[in-house]
Amino acid sequence: MFEVASHVPVKPPTPAAPQPSIADQARALMLKGDADAAKQLLMPRFALGKASREEVLLLKTACKNLHDQVCVDSCKSRLETMP
């Protein structure tokens, strides 16, 4: 009744493009002039102590643009303890 194909080539799924890193996303926001959104993106990782040096530098720049001196000082302190 039904014919079954003996061999049907199957194309493997195309891998999804890798998601941009948090740092890349924050950098893109900064380039658009949205320092507040960049800060909101980076702050949770910073608060948990999981931010990379690059992320802390980006956060410091965002905070400078927002005239948030407390945030800038926190970033400076964190950078002094990072390798």
Summary of the structure (lengths in Angstrom):
residues: 83
radius of gyration: 21.8
end to end distance: 70.7
largest distance: 77.4
contacts: 183
relative contact order: 0.13
helix: 59%
strand: 0%
